[in-house]
Amino acid sequence: MTATHLEPAGTQVRQPILQARNLVKTFGRVVGLDGVSLDLYPGEVLAIIGDNGAGKSTLIKCLTGAEIPDTGELMVSGQPVHFKRPQDARAHGIETVYQNLAVSPALDVASNLFLGREERRAGILGSVFRMLDTKGMRTKAKQELTRLGISTLQDVTVPVENLSGGQRQAVAVARAAAFGSKVVVLDEPTAALGVRESNQVLQLVRDLRDRGLPVILISHNMPHVFDVADRIHIQRLGKCAATITPQSHTMTDAVAIMTGAASA
Amino acid sequence: MTQQQTAGPASTGPADLAEEFLDRQTPLSRIRNVLHRYPAVSPALVLLIAVVVFGLLNDRFLRVENLSLITQQVSVVGTLAIAQTLIILTAGIDLSVGAVMILSSMVVAQLAVNNGLPAPVALLAGLIVGLAAGALNGFLVTRFRLPPFIVTLGTLNIFIALTLLYSNGATVRGSAMPDLLTWTGTTFPVGPVRISTGVVVMLLLYIAIAFILGKTAWGRHVYAVGDDKEAARLAGIAVNKVLMSVYLAAGAVLAVGAWIQIGRTNAASPNAGVDLNLDSITAVVIGGTSLFGGRGSVWGTLLGALIVGVFRNGLSLAGLDVLYQTLAVGVLIILAVSIDQWIRKVKS
């Protein structure tokens, strides 16, 4: 399991799961993305860093269907795709954990994991009376959390608002990872968290990667990025300034590239 | 927190568990957690205490005839409160419930009596009026993104005016109506008590809506939309569709309420039910449903409606002026909302 992320990522023999080619996105006269390309390979953590306004969020929105690029192509497992809505990206197995955590506070952990894709009972209770399989969903939620190694969330009947920030983040990540998705996109997952909770989330990212699920991580936090990323995509002024690895460059180098003080 | 409790696959320390259990330490917060999880507990306690106290104050209060009377007195407000609960769960509020119900009842009565339509057809027309009113509210809330308070304040006046225009301000008496329309006002004996059909219809609605809210995906989506609209949208829930269906469902419930109202008052009057809007909100709030949406249940609402009914009935049996009933209801509302705020502090 660990071999996948020890070899240098970006080897050409492997088929990228998600590819973007020359994405351009303009907002009136403002150029958000100016021909950005990106490859995401199986079992890697690709971090996207960049200054404010560098086009990080626009890039992510184009990858997850929240924005439609003006030109450029997207491919999932080599097949061209066109995302018009977030649901389209989700249908192709791209799950996004938003910065503001799309969890419903009053609903319990299991309900949140299955929110928007609830499972119904078998037989007439499910088909005619549309009755939910609450028990089944709770059991599956528990299994999924155990599989992801999230041990702090064993009681899936607790309302999410009773959880700590890190646990809520874990619920959101678990939801993204639970549904056989191909790519998990995490937008600033540690921004609102304390040190210990951040470490839990970073561990979760590593666990996802070790299960072969590629992760795109957007973050401002350089130590976190250098801690978990296999490759780092640096956005600057709407373009990809460089794609580096934590081995090839230092944090100082990365910041220099980000701010334009140095080139890769 | 001992080390063995943390035996898990991930890298968790004892401090994580300490944090997890932090808000369960004091007895008071434990009570709050229970109330938070089961919002119907506090109205149930209030109802129980109220029944015991009024029972001690007056012998007649606990007689079965009086208890049966209380249920009949709450049957109309109780039904409107179901519709109100649905709307409030989505973090909305519906000021037009009473007006829609009266409009629907006038259409039903006039079509059956003045236009001579068969009673089932007239009732169907009433249902269509309820659905149309719900569709209008839902359309304005979802398409124009207007606050439900403003939308329903507007439609409240529109529906009142439509009712008066349509009916020419004339009351239709129950004696002129086909039996089916006043059927909800009939009673049948259960042992020593006479139960009104309207109350049974109301209870069936409660059971149906409680099932739908608690056991179906749609119900869960209603809570999710009321809890955090944006989170629900990002989770893939079609928020506007859910909101629209909630307003339509509320309209259908109000049409049933119109039928119960005709039976209960043995008439269809355009001037009836002025207080019903606020009474329905009162029942929902006292029943523990949060005005901020996403929290509460119809069973709480039923308890809330019964609490108001018990207070009014009990205070009047105790010989107090009707003003004191109103005073008591006011105090109840403020207490209920204060408790709701306190319970919501669980969030920390």
Interface residues (C-beta under 8 A of the other chain):
Chain A: P86 Q87 R90 T96 Y98 N100 L101 A102 V103 S104 P105 A106 L107 S111 N112 L115 G116 R117 E118 R120 F129 R130 M131 L132 T134 T146 G149 I150 S151 T152 P159 E161 N162 L163 S164 G166 Q167 R175 R196 N199 Q200 Q203 L204 D207
Chain B: T6 G8 P9 A10 S11 T12 G13 A15 D16 L17 E19 E20 D23 N33 H36 R37 F211 K215 T216 A217 W218 R220 H221 Y223 A224 D227 D228 E230 A231 A232 R233 L234 A235 G236 I237 G294 R295 V346 K347
